[in-house]
Amino acid sequence: MDMIGTIPGLVTGESFKYYWLKFFRIILYMIRLTDPFDIMFRFCLQQYSKKRQSDLISFASLIIGVIYVAHTMGCLWIYLGKA
C-alpha cells in the first residue's frame, strides 16, 4: 500500500496531480493505529468475559479513533489558516 502512494512521487516528481494517492497510506495507517492498543487491552482485560472484552476494546478503539481524527482535522484547520 505504501508503494501506491510513493511510486507516483518518485516517477513524476512531487506532483500535486497524484497527491491524492497518499491518502491510501493515511487510511491504512488509521486502520492499523489501534492494533497495539487492542493487544494491550486484551492483556489487561483477561479477567473479563470475551463479550465484555470485545465491547471495551471496541469502545476504546472508537475513542482513540475520534481523538486521532480530531487531531488531524485540527492540524488541517491550522494549515489552512496559515495558507
mmCIF file of the N, C-alpha and C atoms, coordinates in Angstrom:
data_MODEL
# 
_entry.id   MODEL 
# 
loop_
_atom_site.group_PDB 
_atom_site.id 
_atom_site.type_symbol 
_atom_site.label_atom_id 
_atom_site.label_alt_id 
_atom_site.label_comp_id 
_atom_site.label_asym_id 
_atom_site.label_entity_id 
_atom_site.label_seq_id 
_atom_site.pdbx_PDB_ins_code 
_atom_site.Cartn_x 
_atom_site.Cartn_y 
_atom_site.Cartn_z 
_atom_site.occupancy 
_atom_site.B_iso_or_equiv 
_atom_site.pdbx_formal_charge 
_atom_site.auth_seq_id 
_atom_site.auth_comp_id 
_atom_site.auth_asym_id 
_atom_site.auth_atom_id 
_atom_site.pdbx_PDB_model_num 
ATOM 1   N N  . MET A 1 1  ? 0.820   -1.192  0.000   1.00 0.00 ? 1  MET A N  1 
ATOM 2   C CA . MET A 1 1  ? 0.000   0.000   0.000   1.00 0.00 ? 1  MET A CA 1 
ATOM 3   C C  . MET A 1 1  ? 0.866   1.259   0.000   1.00 0.00 ? 1  MET A C  1 
ATOM 4   N N  . ASP A 1 2  ? 2.011   1.202   0.641   1.00 0.00 ? 2  ASP A N  1 
ATOM 5   C CA . ASP A 1 2  ? 2.886   2.371   0.639   1.00 0.00 ? 2  ASP A CA 1 
ATOM 6   C C  . ASP A 1 2  ? 3.381   2.677   -0.770  1.00 0.00 ? 2  ASP A C  1 
ATOM 7   N N  . MET A 1 3  ? 3.557   1.648   -1.571  1.00 0.00 ? 3  MET A N  1 
ATOM 8   C CA . MET A 1 3  ? 4.048   1.865   -2.929  1.00 0.00 ? 3  MET A CA 1 
ATOM 9   C C  . MET A 1 3  ? 3.038   2.638   -3.768  1.00 0.00 ? 3  MET A C  1 
ATOM 10  N N  . ILE A 1 4  ? 1.740   2.425   -3.523  1.00 0.00 ? 4  ILE A N  1 
ATOM 11  C CA . ILE A 1 4  ? 0.717   3.134   -4.289  1.00 0.00 ? 4  ILE A CA 1 
ATOM 12  C C  . ILE A 1 4  ? 0.857   4.638   -4.089  1.00 0.00 ? 4  ILE A C  1 
ATOM 13  N N  . GLY A 1 5  ? 1.168   5.057   -2.870  1.00 0.00 ? 5  GLY A N  1 
ATOM 14  C CA . GLY A 1 5  ? 1.312   6.472   -2.594  1.00 0.00 ? 5  GLY A CA 1 
ATOM 15  C C  . GLY A 1 5  ? 2.693   7.033   -2.859  1.00 0.00 ? 5  GLY A C  1 
ATOM 16  N N  . THR A 1 6  ? 3.705   6.165   -2.974  1.00 0.00 ? 6  THR A N  1 
ATOM 17  C CA . THR A 1 6  ? 5.078   6.632   -3.113  1.00 0.00 ? 6  THR A CA 1 
ATOM 18  C C  . THR A 1 6  ? 5.572   6.645   -4.556  1.00 0.00 ? 6  THR A C  1 
ATOM 19  N N  . ILE A 1 7  ? 5.258   5.633   -5.332  1.00 0.00 ? 7  ILE A N  1 
ATOM 20  C CA . ILE A 1 7  ? 5.782   5.493   -6.694  1.00 0.00 ? 7  ILE A CA 1 
ATOM 21  C C  . ILE A 1 7  ? 5.463   6.698   -7.579  1.00 0.00 ? 7  ILE A C  1 
ATOM 22  N N  . PRO A 1 8  ? 4.222   7.211   -7.617  1.00 0.00 ? 8  PRO A N  1 
ATOM 23  C CA . PRO A 1 8  ? 3.982   8.386   -8.482  1.00 0.00 ? 8  PRO A CA 1 
ATOM 24  C C  . PRO A 1 8  ? 4.848   9.593   -8.121  1.00 0.00 ? 8  PRO A C  1 
ATOM 25  N N  . GLY A 1 9  ? 5.148   9.770   -6.851  1.00 0.00 ? 9  GLY A N  1 
ATOM 26  C CA . GLY A 1 9  ? 6.011   10.876  -6.446  1.00 0.00 ? 9  GLY A CA 1 
ATOM 27  C C  . GLY A 1 9  ? 7.441   10.695  -6.916  1.00 0.00 ? 9  GLY A C  1 
ATOM 28  N N  . LEU A 1 10 ? 7.902   9.452   -6.973  1.00 0.00 ? 10 LEU A N  1 
ATOM 29  C CA . LEU A 1 10 ? 9.261   9.189   -7.432  1.00 0.00 ? 10 LEU A CA 1 
ATOM 30  C C  . LEU A 1 10 ? 9.375   9.321   -8.947  1.00 0.00 ? 10 LEU A C  1 
ATOM 31  N N  . VAL A 1 11 ? 8.338   8.905   -9.659  1.00 0.00 ? 11 VAL A N  1 
ATOM 32  C CA . VAL A 1 11 ? 8.380   8.907   -11.121 1.00 0.00 ? 11 VAL A CA 1 
ATOM 33  C C  . VAL A 1 11 ? 8.149   10.306  -11.681 1.00 0.00 ? 11 VAL A C  1 
ATOM 34  N N  . THR A 1 12 ? 7.147   11.005  -11.175 1.00 0.00 ? 12 THR A N  1 
ATOM 35  C CA . THR A 1 12 ? 6.769   12.305  -11.749 1.00 0.00 ? 12 THR A CA 1 
ATOM 36  C C  . THR A 1 12 ? 7.269   13.488  -10.938 1.00 0.00 ? 12 THR A C  1 
ATOM 37  N N  . GLY A 1 13 ? 8.025   13.257  -9.904  1.00 0.00 ? 13 GLY A N  1 
ATOM 38  C CA . GLY A 1 13 ? 8.412   14.345  -9.017  1.00 0.00 ? 13 GLY A CA 1 
ATOM 39  C C  . GLY A 1 13 ? 7.301   14.618  -8.025  1.00 0.00 ? 13 GLY A C  1 
ATOM 40  N N  . GLU A 1 14 ? 7.417   15.662  -7.257  1.00 0.00 ? 14 GLU A N  1 
ATOM 41  C CA . GLU A 1 14 ? 6.402   15.994  -6.257  1.00 0.00 ? 14 GLU A CA 1 
ATOM 42  C C  . GLU A 1 14 ? 5.257   16.714  -6.960  1.00 0.00 ? 14 GLU A C  1 
ATOM 43  N N  . SER A 1 15 ? 4.407   15.952  -7.593  1.00 0.00 ? 15 SER A N  1 
ATOM 44  C CA . SER A 1 15 ? 3.299   16.493  -8.362  1.00 0.00 ? 15 SER A CA 1 
ATOM 45  C C  . SER A 1 15 ? 2.016   16.428  -7.533  1.00 0.00 ? 15 SER A C  1 
ATOM 46  N N  . PHE A 1 16 ? 1.303   17.527  -7.465  1.00 0.00 ? 16 PHE A N  1 
ATOM 47  C CA . PHE A 1 16 ? 0.049   17.546  -6.728  1.00 0.00 ? 16 PHE A CA 1 
ATOM 48  C C  . PHE A 1 16 ? -1.070  16.852  -7.499  1.00 0.00 ? 16 PHE A C  1 
ATOM 49  N N  . LYS A 1 17 ? -0.825  16.539  -8.761  1.00 0.00 ? 17 LYS A N  1 
ATOM 50  C CA . LYS A 1 17 ? -1.809  15.828  -9.562  1.00 0.00 ? 17 LYS A CA 1 
ATOM 51  C C  . LYS A 1 17 ? -2.065  14.431  -9.004  1.00 0.00 ? 17 LYS A C  1 
ATOM 52  N N  . TYR A 1 18 ? -1.033  13.777  -8.497  1.00 0.00 ? 18 TYR A N  1 
ATOM 53  C CA . TYR A 1 18 ? -1.148  12.439  -7.948  1.00 0.00 ? 18 TYR A CA 1 
ATOM 54  C C  . TYR A 1 18 ? -1.060  12.428  -6.426  1.00 0.00 ? 18 TYR A C  1 
ATOM 55  N N  . TYR A 1 19 ? -1.193  13.574  -5.805  1.00 0.00 ? 19 TYR A N  1 
ATOM 56  C CA . TYR A 1 19 ? -1.036  13.665  -4.357  1.00 0.00 ? 19 TYR A CA 1 
ATOM 57  C C  . TYR A 1 19 ? -2.152  12.935  -3.618  1.00 0.00 ? 19 TYR A C  1 
ATOM 58  N N  . TRP A 1 20 ? -3.309  12.785  -4.253  1.00 0.00 ? 20 TRP A N  1 
ATOM 59  C CA . TRP A 1 20 ? -4.426  12.093  -3.614  1.00 0.00 ? 20 TRP A CA 1 
ATOM 60  C C  . TRP A 1 20 ? -4.113  10.632  -3.343  1.00 0.00 ? 20 TRP A C  1 
ATOM 61  N N  . LEU A 1 21 ? -3.111  10.068  -4.019  1.00 0.00 ? 21 LEU A N  1 
ATOM 62  C CA . LEU A 1 21 ? -2.743  8.681   -3.774  1.00 0.00 ? 21 LEU A CA 1 
ATOM 63  C C  . LEU A 1 21 ? -2.140  8.480   -2.382  1.00 0.00 ? 21 LEU A C  1 
ATOM 64  N N  . LYS A 1 22 ? -1.622  9.539   -1.800  1.00 0.00 ? 22 LYS A N  1 
ATOM 65  C CA . LYS A 1 22 ? -1.056  9.420   -0.454  1.00 0.00 ? 22 LYS A CA 1 
ATOM 66  C C  . LYS A 1 22 ? -2.137  9.153   0.586   1.00 0.00 ? 22 LYS A C  1 
ATOM 67  N N  . PHE A 1 23 ? -3.384  9.425   0.240   1.00 0.00 ? 23 PHE A N  1 
ATOM 68  C CA . PHE A 1 23 ? -4.464  9.139   1.171   1.00 0.00 ? 23 PHE A CA 1 
ATOM 69  C C  . PHE A 1 23 ? -4.637  7.643   1.398   1.00 0.00 ? 23 PHE A C  1 
ATOM 70  N N  . PHE A 1 24 ? -4.222  6.802   0.446   1.00 0.00 ? 24 PHE A N  1 
ATOM 71  C CA . PHE A 1 24 ? -4.238  5.361   0.666   1.00 0.00 ? 24 PHE A CA 1 
ATOM 72  C C  . PHE A 1 24 ? -3.365  5.011   1.863   1.00 0.00 ? 24 PHE A C  1 
ATOM 73  N N  . ARG A 1 25 ? -2.208  5.640   1.947   1.00 0.00 ? 25 ARG A N  1 
ATOM 74  C CA . ARG A 1 25 ? -1.313  5.391   3.077   1.00 0.00 ? 25 ARG A CA 1 
ATOM 75  C C  . ARG A 1 25 ? -1.926  5.875   4.372   1.00 0.00 ? 25 ARG A C  1 
ATOM 76  N N  . ILE A 1 26 ? -2.542  7.028   4.349   1.00 0.00 ? 26 ILE A N  1 
ATOM 77  C CA . ILE A 1 26 ? -3.145  7.575   5.562   1.00 0.00 ? 26 ILE A CA 1 
ATOM 78  C C  . ILE A 1 26 ? -4.266  6.671   6.056   1.00 0.00 ? 26 ILE A C  1 
ATOM 79  N N  . ILE A 1 27 ? -5.098  6.200   5.141   1.00 0.00 ? 27 ILE A N  1 
ATOM 80  C CA . ILE A 1 27 ? -6.202  5.319   5.526   1.00 0.00 ? 27 ILE A CA 1 
ATOM 81  C C  . ILE A 1 27 ? -5.662  4.018   6.109   1.00 0.00 ? 27 ILE A C  1 
ATOM 82  N N  . LEU A 1 28 ? -4.623  3.463   5.506   1.00 0.00 ? 28 LEU A N  1 
ATOM 83  C CA . LEU A 1 28 ? -4.029  2.240   6.012   1.00 0.00 ? 28 LEU A CA 1 
ATOM 84  C C  . LEU A 1 28 ? -3.483  2.443   7.418   1.00 0.00 ? 28 LEU A C  1 
ATOM 85  N N  . TYR A 1 29 ? -2.801  3.537   7.652   1.00 0.00 ? 29 TYR A N  1 
ATOM 86  C CA . TYR A 1 29 ? -2.247  3.806   8.976   1.00 0.00 ? 29 TYR A CA 1 
ATOM 87  C C  . TYR A 1 29 ? -3.335  4.085   9.998   1.00 0.00 ? 29 TYR A C  1 
ATOM 88  N N  . MET A 1 30 ? -4.428  4.685   9.588   1.00 0.00 ? 30 MET A N  1 
ATOM 89  C CA . MET A 1 30 ? -5.528  4.918   10.520  1.00 0.00 ? 30 MET A CA 1 
ATOM 90  C C  . MET A 1 30 ? -6.144  3.596   10.961  1.00 0.00 ? 30 MET A C  1 
ATOM 91  N N  . ILE A 1 31 ? -6.237  2.640   10.048  1.00 0.00 ? 31 ILE A N  1 
ATOM 92  C CA . ILE A 1 31 ? -6.794  1.331   10.398  1.00 0.00 ? 31 ILE A CA 1 
ATOM 93  C C  . ILE A 1 31 ? -5.855  0.600   11.350  1.00 0.00 ? 31 ILE A C  1 
ATOM 94  N N  . ARG A 1 32 ? -4.550  0.687   11.091  1.00 0.00 ? 32 ARG A N  1 
ATOM 95  C CA . ARG A 1 32 ? -3.571  -0.015  11.926  1.00 0.00 ? 32 ARG A CA 1 
ATOM 96  C C  . ARG A 1 32 ? -3.212  0.745   13.198  1.00 0.00 ? 32 ARG A C  1 
ATOM 97  N N  . LEU A 1 33 ? -3.759  1.926   13.405  1.00 0.00 ? 33 LEU A N  1 
ATOM 98  C CA . LEU A 1 33 ? -3.424  2.747   14.558  1.00 0.00 ? 33 LEU A CA 1 
ATOM 99  C C  . LEU A 1 33 ? -3.808  2.082   15.878  1.00 0.00 ? 33 LEU A C  1 
ATOM 100 N N  . THR A 1 34 ? -4.931  1.406   15.906  1.00 0.00 ? 34 THR A N  1 
ATOM 101 C CA . THR A 1 34 ? -5.436  0.857   17.157  1.00 0.00 ? 34 THR A CA 1 
ATOM 102 C C  . THR A 1 34 ? -4.936  -0.560  17.448  1.00 0.00 ? 34 THR A C  1 
ATOM 103 N N  . ASP A 1 35 ? -4.179  -1.179  16.560  1.00 0.00 ? 35 ASP A N  1 
ATOM 104 C CA . ASP A 1 35 ? -3.713  -2.552  16.789  1.00 0.00 ? 35 ASP A CA 1 
ATOM 105 C C  . ASP A 1 35 ? -2.885  -2.712  18.068  1.00 0.00 ? 35 ASP A C  1 
ATOM 106 N N  . PRO A 1 36 ? -1.896  -1.856  18.347  1.00 0.00 ? 36 PRO A N  1 
ATOM 107 C CA . PRO A 1 36 ? -1.161  -2.024  19.604  1.00 0.00 ? 36 PRO A CA 1 
ATOM 108 C C  . PRO A 1 36 ? -2.049  -1.857  20.834  1.00 0.00 ? 36 PRO A C  1 
ATOM 109 N N  . PHE A 1 37 ? -3.032  -0.972  20.751  1.00 0.00 ? 37 PHE A N  1 
ATOM 110 C CA . PHE A 1 37 ? -3.944  -0.786  21.867  1.00 0.00 ? 37 PHE A CA 1 
ATOM 111 C C  . PHE A 1 37 ? -4.827  -2.007  22.064  1.00 0.00 ? 37 PHE A C  1 
ATOM 112 N N  . ASP A 1 38 ? -5.234  -2.645  20.969  1.00 0.00 ? 38 ASP A N  1 
ATOM 113 C CA . ASP A 1 38 ? -6.034  -3.864  21.071  1.00 0.00 ? 38 ASP A CA 1 
ATOM 114 C C  . ASP A 1 38 ? -5.272  -4.949  21.822  1.00 0.00 ? 38 ASP A C  1 
ATOM 115 N N  . ILE A 1 39 ? -4.005  -5.116  21.505  1.00 0.00 ? 39 ILE A N  1 
ATOM 116 C CA . ILE A 1 39 ? -3.182  -6.125  22.176  1.00 0.00 ? 39 ILE A CA 1 
ATOM 117 C C  . ILE A 1 39 ? -3.038  -5.799  23.649  1.00 0.00 ? 39 ILE A C  1 
ATOM 118 N N  . MET A 1 40 ? -2.778  -4.532  23.958  1.00 0.00 ? 40 MET A N  1 
ATOM 119 C CA . MET A 1 40 ? -2.623  -4.122  25.355  1.00 0.00 ? 40 MET A CA 1 
ATOM 120 C C  . MET A 1 40 ? -3.927  -4.309  26.130  1.00 0.00 ? 40 MET A C  1 
ATOM 121 N N  . PHE A 1 41 ? -5.051  -3.925  25.520  1.00 0.00 ? 41 PHE A N  1 
ATOM 122 C CA . PHE A 1 41 ? -6.333  -4.066  26.204  1.00 0.00 ? 41 PHE A CA 1 
ATOM 123 C C  . PHE A 1 41 ? -6.698  -5.533  26.415  1.00 0.00 ? 41 PHE A C  1 
ATOM 124 N N  . ARG A 1 42 ? -6.406  -6.393  25.431  1.00 0.00 ? 42 ARG A N  1 
ATOM 125 C CA . ARG A 1 42 ? -6.706  -7.817  25.604  1.00 0.00 ? 42 ARG A CA 1 
ATOM 126 C C  . ARG A 1 42 ? -5.906  -8.403  26.770  1.00 0.00 ? 42 ARG A C  1 
ATOM 127 N N  . PHE A 1 43 ? -4.659  -7.961  26.913  1.00 0.00 ? 43 PHE A N  1 
ATOM 128 C CA . PHE A 1 43 ? -3.834  -8.445  28.019  1.00 0.00 ? 43 PHE A CA 1 
ATOM 129 C C  . PHE A 1 43 ? -4.382  -7.942  29.356  1.00 0.00 ? 43 PHE A C  1 
ATOM 130 N N  . CYS A 1 44 ? -4.765  -6.669  29.414  1.00 0.00 ? 44 CYS A N  1 
ATOM 131 C CA . CYS A 1 44 ? -5.241  -6.084  30.670  1.00 0.00 ? 44 CYS A CA 1 
ATOM 132 C C  . CYS A 1 44 ? -6.643  -6.558  31.056  1.00 0.00 ? 44 CYS A C  1 
ATOM 133 N N  . LEU A 1 45 ? -7.430  -6.958  30.080  1.00 0.00 ? 45 LEU A N  1 
ATOM 134 C CA . LEU A 1 45 ? -8.822  -7.322  30.346  1.00 0.00 ? 45 LEU A CA 1 
ATOM 135 C C  . LEU A 1 45 ? -9.059  -8.830  30.313  1.00 0.00 ? 45 LEU A C  1 
ATOM 136 N N  . GLN A 1 46 ? -8.045  -9.622  30.603  1.00 0.00 ? 46 GLN A N  1 
ATOM 137 C CA . GLN A 1 46 ? -8.178  -11.070 30.553  1.00 0.00 ? 46 GLN A CA 1 
ATOM 138 C C  . GLN A 1 46 ? -9.175  -11.601 31.570  1.00 0.00 ? 46 GLN A C  1 
ATOM 139 N N  . GLN A 1 47 ? -9.392  -10.870 32.642  1.00 0.00 ? 47 GLN A N  1 
ATOM 140 C CA . GLN A 1 47 ? -10.272 -11.337 33.710  1.00 0.00 ? 47 GLN A CA 1 
ATOM 141 C C  . GLN A 1 47 ? -11.749 -11.250 33.333  1.00 0.00 ? 47 GLN A C  1 
ATOM 142 N N  . TYR A 1 48 ? -12.079 -10.504 32.292  1.00 0.00 ? 48 TYR A N  1 
ATOM 143 C CA . TYR A 1 48 ? -13.469 -10.346 31.875  1.00 0.00 ? 48 TYR A CA 1 
ATOM 144 C C  . TYR A 1 48 ? -13.828 -11.366 30.795  1.00 0.00 ? 48 TYR A C  1 
ATOM 145 N N  . SER A 1 49 ? -15.115 -11.518 30.556  1.00 0.00 ? 49 SER A N  1 
ATOM 146 C CA . SER A 1 49 ? -15.571 -12.440 29.515  1.00 0.00 ? 49 SER A CA 1 
ATOM 147 C C  . SER A 1 49 ? -15.180 -11.904 28.139  1.00 0.00 ? 49 SER A C  1 
ATOM 148 N N  . LYS A 1 50 ? -15.216 -12.775 27.133  1.00 0.00 ? 50 LYS A N  1 
ATOM 149 C CA . LYS A 1 50 ? -14.837 -12.372 25.773  1.00 0.00 ? 50 LYS A CA 1 
ATOM 150 C C  . LYS A 1 50 ? -15.776 -11.295 25.239  1.00 0.00 ? 50 LYS A C  1 
ATOM 151 N N  . LYS A 1 51 ? -17.051 -11.386 25.555  1.00 0.00 ? 51 LYS A N  1 
ATOM 152 C CA . LYS A 1 51 ? -18.020 -10.378 25.103  1.00 0.00 ? 51 LYS A CA 1 
ATOM 153 C C  . LYS A 1 51 ? -17.693 -9.034  25.724  1.00 0.00 ? 51 LYS A C  1 
ATOM 154 N N  . ARG A 1 52 ? -17.415 -9.011  27.002  1.00 0.00 ? 52 ARG A N  1 
ATOM 155 C CA . ARG A 1 52 ? -17.078 -7.768  27.708  1.00 0.00 ? 52 ARG A CA 1 
ATOM 156 C C  . ARG A 1 52 ? -15.765 -7.197  27.174  1.00 0.00 ? 52 ARG A C  1 
ATOM 157 N N  . GLN A 1 53 ? -14.786 -8.063  26.929  1.00 0.00 ? 53 GLN A N  1 
ATOM 158 C CA . GLN A 1 53 ? -13.516 -7.616  26.353  1.00 0.00 ? 53 GLN A CA 1 
ATOM 159 C C  . GLN A 1 53 ? -13.749 -6.960  25.001  1.00 0.00 ? 53 GLN A C  1 
ATOM 160 N N  . SER A 1 54 ? -14.527 -7.612  24.166  1.00 0.00 ? 54 SER A N  1 
ATOM 161 C CA . SER A 1 54 ? -14.803 -7.090  22.835  1.00 0.00 ? 54 SER A CA 1 
ATOM 162 C C  . SER A 1 54 ? -15.489 -5.723  22.911  1.00 0.00 ? 54 SER A C  1 
ATOM 163 N N  . ASP A 1 55 ? -16.452 -5.586  23.795  1.00 0.00 ? 55 ASP A N  1 
ATOM 164 C CA . ASP A 1 55 ? -17.159 -4.310  23.944  1.00 0.00 ? 55 ASP A CA 1 
ATOM 165 C C  . ASP A 1 55 ? -16.221 -3.197  24.416  1.00 0.00 ? 55 ASP A C  1 
ATOM 166 N N  . LEU A 1 56 ? -15.411 -3.493  25.421  1.00 0.00 ? 56 LEU A N  1 
ATOM 167 C CA . LEU A 1 56 ? -14.490 -2.481  25.952  1.00 0.00 ? 56 LEU A CA 1 
ATOM 168 C C  . LEU A 1 56 ? -13.414 -2.100  24.934  1.00 0.00 ? 56 LEU A C  1 
ATOM 169 N N  . ILE A 1 57 ? -12.913 -3.078  24.213  1.00 0.00 ? 57 ILE A N  1 
ATOM 170 C CA . ILE A 1 57 ? -11.891 -2.809  23.196  1.00 0.00 ? 57 ILE A CA 1 
ATOM 171 C C  . ILE A 1 57 ? -12.482 -1.997  22.054  1.00 0.00 ? 57 ILE A C  1 
ATOM 172 N N  . SER A 1 58 ? -13.683 -2.321  21.644  1.00 0.00 ? 58 SER A N  1 
ATOM 173 C CA . SER A 1 58 ? -14.343 -1.550  20.577  1.00 0.00 ? 58 SER A CA 1 
ATOM 174 C C  . SER A 1 58 ? -14.567 -0.107  21.006  1.00 0.00 ? 58 SER A C  1 
ATOM 175 N N  . PHE A 1 59 ? -15.002 0.084   22.217  1.00 0.00 ? 59 PHE A N  1 
ATOM 176 C CA . PHE A 1 59 ? -15.232 1.444   22.719  1.00 0.00 ? 59 PHE A CA 1 
ATOM 177 C C  . PHE A 1 59 ? -13.925 2.225   22.813  1.00 0.00 ? 59 PHE A C  1 
ATOM 178 N N  . ALA A 1 60 ? -12.878 1.592   23.333  1.00 0.00 ? 60 ALA A N  1 
ATOM 179 C CA . ALA A 1 60 ? -11.577 2.262   23.437  1.00 0.00 ? 60 ALA A CA 1 
ATOM 180 C C  . ALA A 1 60 ? -11.027 2.589   22.048  1.00 0.00 ? 60 ALA A C  1 
ATOM 181 N N  . SER A 1 61 ? -11.196 1.688   21.096  1.00 0.00 ? 61 SER A N  1 
ATOM 182 C CA . SER A 1 61 ? -10.742 1.949   19.727  1.00 0.00 ? 61 SER A CA 1 
ATOM 183 C C  . SER A 1 61 ? -11.503 3.113   19.109  1.00 0.00 ? 61 SER A C  1 
ATOM 184 N N  . LEU A 1 62 ? -12.777 3.199   19.400  1.00 0.00 ? 62 LEU A N  1 
ATOM 185 C CA . LEU A 1 62 ? -13.580 4.314   18.915  1.00 0.00 ? 62 LEU A CA 1 
ATOM 186 C C  . LEU A 1 62 ? -13.075 5.634   19.485  1.00 0.00 ? 62 LEU A C  1 
ATOM 187 N N  . ILE A 1 63 ? -12.811 5.664   20.771  1.00 0.00 ? 63 ILE A N  1 
ATOM 188 C CA . ILE A 1 63 ? -12.317 6.886   21.411  1.00 0.00 ? 63 ILE A CA 1 
ATOM 189 C C  . ILE A 1 63 ? -10.970 7.284   20.825  1.00 0.00 ? 63 ILE A C  1 
ATOM 190 N N  . ILE A 1 64 ? -10.067 6.336   20.657  1.00 0.00 ? 64 ILE A N  1 
ATOM 191 C CA . ILE A 1 64 ? -8.743  6.627   20.088  1.00 0.00 ? 64 ILE A CA 1 
ATOM 192 C C  . ILE A 1 64 ? -8.891  7.132   18.656  1.00 0.00 ? 64 ILE A C  1 
ATOM 193 N N  . GLY A 1 65 ? -9.778  6.522   17.883  1.00 0.00 ? 65 GLY A N  1 
ATOM 194 C CA . GLY A 1 65 ? -10.018 6.973   16.514  1.00 0.00 ? 65 GLY A CA 1 
ATOM 195 C C  . GLY A 1 65 ? -10.571 8.386   16.460  1.00 0.00 ? 65 GLY A C  1 
ATOM 196 N N  . VAL A 1 66 ? -11.496 8.711   17.358  1.00 0.00 ? 66 VAL A N  1 
ATOM 197 C CA . VAL A 1 66 ? -12.068 10.060  17.400  1.00 0.00 ? 66 VAL A CA 1 
ATOM 198 C C  . VAL A 1 66 ? -11.004 11.085  17.761  1.00 0.00 ? 66 VAL A C  1 
ATOM 199 N N  . ILE A 1 67 ? -10.150 10.754  18.719  1.00 0.00 ? 67 ILE A N  1 
ATOM 200 C CA . ILE A 1 67 ? -9.072  11.666  19.103  1.00 0.00 ? 67 ILE A CA 1 
ATOM 201 C C  . ILE A 1 67 ? -8.121  11.874  17.925  1.00 0.00 ? 67 ILE A C  1 
ATOM 202 N N  . TYR A 1 68 ? -7.792  10.815  17.213  1.00 0.00 ? 68 TYR A N  1 
ATOM 203 C CA . TYR A 1 68 ? -6.888  10.920  16.061  1.00 0.00 ? 68 TYR A CA 1 
ATOM 204 C C  . TYR A 1 68 ? -7.495  11.782  14.955  1.00 0.00 ? 68 TYR A C  1 
ATOM 205 N N  . VAL A 1 69 ? -8.764  11.558  14.646  1.00 0.00 ? 69 VAL A N  1 
ATOM 206 C CA . VAL A 1 69 ? -9.423  12.337  13.601  1.00 0.00 ? 69 VAL A CA 1 
ATOM 207 C C  . VAL A 1 69 ? -9.538  13.805  14.019  1.00 0.00 ? 69 VAL A C  1 
ATOM 208 N N  . ALA A 1 70 ? -9.870  14.059  15.285  1.00 0.00 ? 70 ALA A N  1 
ATOM 209 C CA . ALA A 1 70 ? -9.960  15.439  15.763  1.00 0.00 ? 70 ALA A CA 1 
ATOM 210 C C  . ALA A 1 70 ? -8.601  16.132  15.683  1.00 0.00 ? 70 ALA A C  1 
ATOM 211 N N  . HIS A 1 71 ? -7.543  15.420  16.023  1.00 0.00 ? 71 HIS A N  1 
ATOM 212 C CA . HIS A 1 71 ? -6.199  15.989  15.935  1.00 0.00 ? 71 HIS A CA 1 
ATOM 213 C C  . HIS A 1 71 ? -5.842  16.304  14.478  1.00 0.00 ? 71 HIS A C  1 
ATOM 214 N N  . THR A 1 72 ? -6.133  15.365  13.584  1.00 0.00 ? 72 THR A N  1 
ATOM 215 C CA . THR A 1 72 ? -5.837  15.567  12.172  1.00 0.00 ? 72 THR A CA 1 
ATOM 216 C C  . THR A 1 72 ? -6.618  16.751  11.614  1.00 0.00 ? 72 THR A C  1 
ATOM 217 N N  . MET A 1 73 ? -7.889  16.855  11.963  1.00 0.00 ? 73 MET A N  1 
ATOM 218 C CA . MET A 1 73 ? -8.700  17.984  11.494  1.00 0.00 ? 73 MET A CA 1 
ATOM 219 C C  . MET A 1 73 ? -8.195  19.307  12.075  1.00 0.00 ? 73 MET A C  1 
ATOM 220 N N  . GLY A 1 74 ? -7.726  19.287  13.323  1.00 0.00 ? 74 GLY A N  1 
ATOM 221 C CA . GLY A 1 74 ? -7.149  20.490  13.917  1.00 0.00 ? 74 GLY A CA 1 
ATOM 222 C C  . GLY A 1 74 ? -5.885  20.933  13.192  1.00 0.00 ? 74 GLY A C  1 
ATOM 223 N N  . CYS A 1 75 ? -5.039  19.967  12.854  1.00 0.00 ? 75 CYS A N  1 
ATOM 224 C CA . CYS A 1 75 ? -3.819  20.288  12.098  1.00 0.00 ? 75 CYS A CA 1 
ATOM 225 C C  . CYS A 1 75 ? -4.171  20.840  10.723  1.00 0.00 ? 75 CYS A C  1 
ATOM 226 N N  . LEU A 1 76 ? -5.156  20.243  10.083  1.00 0.00 ? 76 LEU A N  1 
ATOM 227 C CA . LEU A 1 76 ? -5.589  20.720  8.775   1.00 0.00 ? 76 LEU A CA 1 
ATOM 228 C C  . LEU A 1 76 ? -6.155  22.136  8.883   1.00 0.00 ? 76 LEU A C  1 
ATOM 229 N N  . TRP A 1 77 ? -6.920  22.397  9.917   1.00 0.00 ? 77 TRP A N  1 
ATOM 230 C CA . TRP A 1 77 ? -7.501  23.725  10.137  1.00 0.00 ? 77 TRP A CA 1 
ATOM 231 C C  . TRP A 1 77 ? -6.394  24.774  10.314  1.00 0.00 ? 77 TRP A C  1 
ATOM 232 N N  . ILE A 1 78 ? -5.372  24.455  11.092  1.00 0.00 ? 78 ILE A N  1 
ATOM 233 C CA . ILE A 1 78 ? -4.255  25.372  11.292  1.00 0.00 ? 78 ILE A CA 1 
ATOM 234 C C  . ILE A 1 78 ? -3.496  25.585  9.991   1.00 0.00 ? 78 ILE A C  1 
ATOM 235 N N  . TYR A 1 79 ? -3.269  24.499  9.240   1.00 0.00 ? 79 TYR A N  1 
ATOM 236 C CA . TYR A 1 79 ? -2.570  24.598  7.962   1.00 0.00 ? 79 TYR A CA 1 
ATOM 237 C C  . TYR A 1 79 ? -3.339  25.508  6.998   1.00 0.00 ? 79 TYR A C  1 
ATOM 238 N N  . LEU A 1 80 ? -4.636  25.325  6.911   1.00 0.00 ? 80 LEU A N  1 
ATOM 239 C CA . LEU A 1 80 ? -5.443  26.143  6.011   1.00 0.00 ? 80 LEU A CA 1 
ATOM 240 C C  . LEU A 1 80 ? -5.492  27.596  6.480   1.00 0.00 ? 80 LEU A C  1 
ATOM 241 N N  . GLY A 1 81 ? -5.418  27.809  7.777   1.00 0.00 ? 81 GLY A N  1 
ATOM 242 C CA . GLY A 1 81 ? -5.415  29.177  8.301   1.00 0.00 ? 81 GLY A CA 1 
ATOM 243 C C  . GLY A 1 81 ? -4.140  29.928  7.967   1.00 0.00 ? 81 GLY A C  1 
ATOM 244 N N  . LYS A 1 82 ? -3.032  29.201  7.875   1.00 0.00 ? 82 LYS A N  1 
ATOM 245 C CA . LYS A 1 82 ? -1.752  29.852  7.540   1.00 0.00 ? 82 LYS A CA 1 
ATOM 246 C C  . LYS A 1 82 ? -1.605  30.080  6.054   1.00 0.00 ? 82 LYS A C  1 
ATOM 247 N N  . ALA A 1 83 ? -2.345  29.346  5.237   1.00 0.00 ? 83 ALA A N  1 
ATOM 248 C CA . ALA A 1 83 ? -2.219  29.462  3.767   1.00 0.00 ? 83 ALA A CA 1 
ATOM 249 C C  . ALA A 1 83 ? -2.890  30.704  3.233   1.00 0.00 ? 83 ALA A C  1 
# 
